[in-house]
Amino acid sequence: MTTTLTGLGARKAAVLLVQLGKQRAASVLSHLGENEVEAITAEIARLDSISASESSAVMTEFRDMMTAREHIARGGLAFAQQVLEQSLGSERAAEIIERLNAAAVQMPFQFLRQADPAQLRSFIVDEHPQVIALVLAHMTPDKASLLLSGLPPEQQAQVAHRIAVMDRTSPDIVRTVESTLERKLSSMLQPQDMSRVGGLDPLVNIINCSDRATERQIVEGLEALDSTLADEVKSRMFMFEDIVNLDDRSMQQVLRQVETSSLALALKGVATPVRDKVTTNLSSRAAETLIDDIELLGPVRLTQVEEAQQAVIRTIRQLEERGEIMVRRGGDVDFVE
């Protein structure tokens, strides 16, 4: 169903989901990719009113495409087209089959999943930073981090910056880059699934999978290129829930720097392990007072909670930069107990 839904296009998919109701629409969206969810939900937000004729047309088109998929599963593409031509006419049948084929087209750069990062790096190291960024944005974070860590420091920063600010890329450009790389790497690569595209979150995932030296080089390079972007990347590299990974001594140092009122707000609505991490590093009396303060807050805006949590994260980052605490991240192996 999801392939058929995306084959309708974002607006028609949005119209259809509105007709399904909240629960069923949410269930369908949970099976779609992040980019598809973003595009369809954006269209839902833009929908004002839906005419009965548009709603009916979308439902009919979806039904026809689902019927076509059933025929394809039963007797293949040629069989499905013959049946559709008999019931809908050759023109309409061709349109439906074309839509289904378009929806089933593989995403770009699928052949990268089995690439050895070292081999791939040797092929693209001399490419323009934008080309390298496009490639890394379509790789899994663990492999992208291996590739990125092997680039010269100045090139790392350039590529990291371009991944972060990447939004939409012309399909023609993507196809050209993909075709060129596939020809170069055809002897050693096999087609694989598509990974996430560019943006801050993929970049942060890549950095978090890197060793600490590479992480510092990338962040320092970003600070030189774009200090605002570097601050945003750093703010995403440690989530508030990650405080459960702090050792008790570090947690206690953080708590000495944070006001109780701000801490209570930051802990509003968090998971039990996160709250326990804080309370177990306070005295019994201080922990009881904190829990009482949280309960006395009542309903609060999510934005207020997030701001308080970011304040705690800033404190953690400042303490880490001064060398007063150690923050464990994925892939850290340089700790000596």
N, C-alpha and C positions, 0 to 999 in steps of 0.2 A: 504493500500500500504506500509506503513512504516514497519509493521510487516513482510511483504514479503521481503522488502528490506533488513532488518537486518538479515533475514534468509539466505540470500545469503552469508554472511560473509563480512568482512570489504573490502577486495580487490575488490571483484565482485561488491559490492555496490558502491565503488569508480568508477569503470569502467562504471557502469550504469549511475551514476550522471554526469560524464564527457560527456557522450553521450546526456544527457538531455539539456545541456547548462546551463549558469550561473543562469539565473532567475528561471527556473524550479527547478534546483538543490537546490538553496537557499530556495525555497518554501518547498521542501521536507525535507531538514535538519531542518527547523524551527519546524517540528513536531516530531523530534527525541529527545531522552534524551541526556544529556550532555556527558555521557561516549560514547554513540554511535556516536555522532557528532565528538568527539575527535578522536576516532578510525578511522572513515571513512575519515575525512579530513587529517589525518596523511597519510593514504594510497594514497589519491589524490596527496598529496605533493610528495610522493615517486614515483608516476607514471612517467615514462619517455616517452615511446611510447607504444601504444596499437595496437596489430596486429588486422587485420580484422577478423581473425578466433576467437580470444579471445573475441572481441567485440560482434560478432555474437553469440557465445556460451553463453555469459552472458545474452544477450537480449532474447535468446531462453529459458534459464532457468528461467528468471524472468517471461516471458510470461506463461510458464507452471505452475509456482507456483501461479500466479494470477488466471489462469484458475482453478486450483485445489481449491483455496479459494472460487471462485464463485460456484463451484459444492458443496462444503461443506455447503455454505450458503443456497443453494437450497435444498439439500437432505441429508445433514449430511456427516460424515466422511466416512462411509462405501459406500455410494452412490458415493462420489467423487473418492474413490479408484477404484471402479468398472469401472467407466467411463474412468479413466486414464489408467487402465490396458488394456482396449479395444483399446485405441488410441496410447498408448506409450509402452505397455508391462508391465508385472508385476514387473520386476526389477526396471525400471525407475519410475513407479508409486509409489513403496514403498519408493524409495529415496526421491521423492518430498514430500510425506506425512510425512516422518521422519523429513525433513527440516522444514516443517511448524510446526510440533509439537515442535521441538527444539526452534523455534523462539517464540512460544507462551508460553514457560515455564516461570513461575513466577520467579521474581527476589528473592534472598534470604532475609530472615528476614521480610517478608511482614506481619507477625503476630504481629509485635511490635507496630503498629500504635495505637492500642487501649489499650496498656499496661498502667497501672497506674505507673508512674515513681517511686513512693514510694515502690510499691510492687515489681517492677522489680529490684530496687536497692537492696532490701533485698535478692533477689535471686543471684545477680551477684557480690555483694560487696566483696566476698571472692575469686572471680575468678582472674586469672592473668590479669594484666593491659592491655595486648594485646587483650585479649578476651573482656574486657569491652570496649576498644577503638573500636574494630570491631563492637560491638553492637551499640555504640553511633553514629558511622559513618553512620549507616543505619537507624537512627531515625531522625525525624524532629528536627530542631535546638531548638525549644522551649521546647520539651520534653527532649531532650538530656541535655539541660542546667539545667533543674530541677533535673535530675538524677546526673549530674556531681556536682552540688552544694551541694548535700547531702553526697558526699564522703569525707573522711578525706583529709585535705589539701595536704599532701604528695602524696596521691593516685591521687588527682586531677591533680597534675603536671605530674605524670607519664603517666596518661591516655591521657592528653592533648598533651603531647609530641609525644605519639605513634599515635594519630590521625593525627597530622601534618605531620609526616614523612611517614605515610602509603601510599603506592603507589598501588601495585597489590598484591592480596592475592590468594593463590592457591584455586581453586574451591573446591577441596577435603576438605581443612581445613574449608572453609566457610560452606560447607554442614555439616561437623561434628559438628561445633559449633552451627549451626542453629538447627540441629536435637536434640542435647542435650538440648538446651534451650527450644525448642518447647515442648519436653517431660515434662520438669520441669514446664512449664507455661501453659500447655494445658488446665488446669481447669479454667483459667481466661482470656485467650487471644483468639482473633479471627483473622483470616488472614486479613492483610491490605496491602496497597500499599507500594512500596519500596521508601525510602527516599534517599538522597544523600549519596555518599560514602566518604571516607576519603580525607584528604588534608587540606591545609591552609584555604581555603574559608569556608568549613563546620565548622572548628574549630572557626574561627572568628565569624561566625553566632551564634554558641553556646555561645561564650563568650559575645557577644553583647546582648544576651537574658538573661544573668545572672545578678544578683544584683551586685552592685559595690564591695562589700566585696569579693564575689566569684571571680569577675574579677581580683581584685588585687592579690588574692591568687594564681590564675592560672598563671598570668603573672610573678609574683615573683618566683614561682616554676619553670617555663620555663627558666627564666634567670639563675637559678642555674644549670639547666640541659643542656641548650644549648642557650647561649647568642645571637648567630647569629639568630637562629630561633625565639627567643623571640623578637628581634628587627623587624624581618619581620612580625611577628604577630601583633605587636603594630602599625607598619606602615599601616596595613590593617584595623585596628579597627576604623579609622576615615578617611573617604574619603574626598577629596577636596570639593566635592559638599555638604558635610555636614556642611560647614560654614554657610549655610542658617539657621542652627539651633542654632547658637551662638547668645547670646543676644547682643544688640548694644554696651554695655560697653566693653564686652569681645572682640568683633570684632574690636573696636577702639584700644584696647591694642595690639592686634595682628598686626594691620596695622602700629602701631608705630615702630614695630620691623622688618618690611619687607621693603626692598628697592623698590622704584617705578618701576625700570626697571625689577626686578624679578617679581613683582606683575603683571605688564603688560603681561609678558610672561605667567604667570600662568593662566591669565584670557583669553588667546587667545582661541577662539572657544567654551567657556563655555556657558551654558544655561543662558538666560536673568535673571532669579531670582538670580543666583549665582553672576553675574556681579552687579546686582542692590544692593545686600547685601553689597558689598564692596563700591560702589560709594555713597550710601546713608549714609555711615558712614565716608565720607570724606567731606571736605569743597567743596563748589561749584567749586572753582578754581582748587583744587586738583583733583576733579572728572573729570573735563573737560580735564585737563592735562593727566590724566591716560587714558581716552578714546582715546585721540589723540595719545598717545604712543602706544596703542594697534593697532590702525589702521596703524600707521607708520611701524609696525613690518613686515607687508606683510606675505607671506607664511613662516612658520617655521616648523621644524621637530616635530613630535608628541613626540619624546623622550625628546626634550628640554622643551616642555610644561609640561610633566609629572615630569621632574626633578625639575622645578620651583614649581610645585604644591606640591611635596614632601617636598621641603624646607619650604613652608608655614605650612605644616602639622607638621613638626619637631618643628617649632616655637610654634605652638598651644600646642603640647605635652609638651614642656619645660615650657610654662607658666602654664599649668594645673598642672604639677608636683610640681611647686613652689607655687601652691595655688593661683595664681594671677587671673586666670579665671576659670569658670565652664563650662565644656563641657557636654551637654545633650546627652545621648545615649538612645536607646530603652530600656524601662523598668525602667528608672530612676524615683523614687518616693520620693527621699530624698532631694528635693529642697524646701526651704522656701523663698517665695518672700518677 
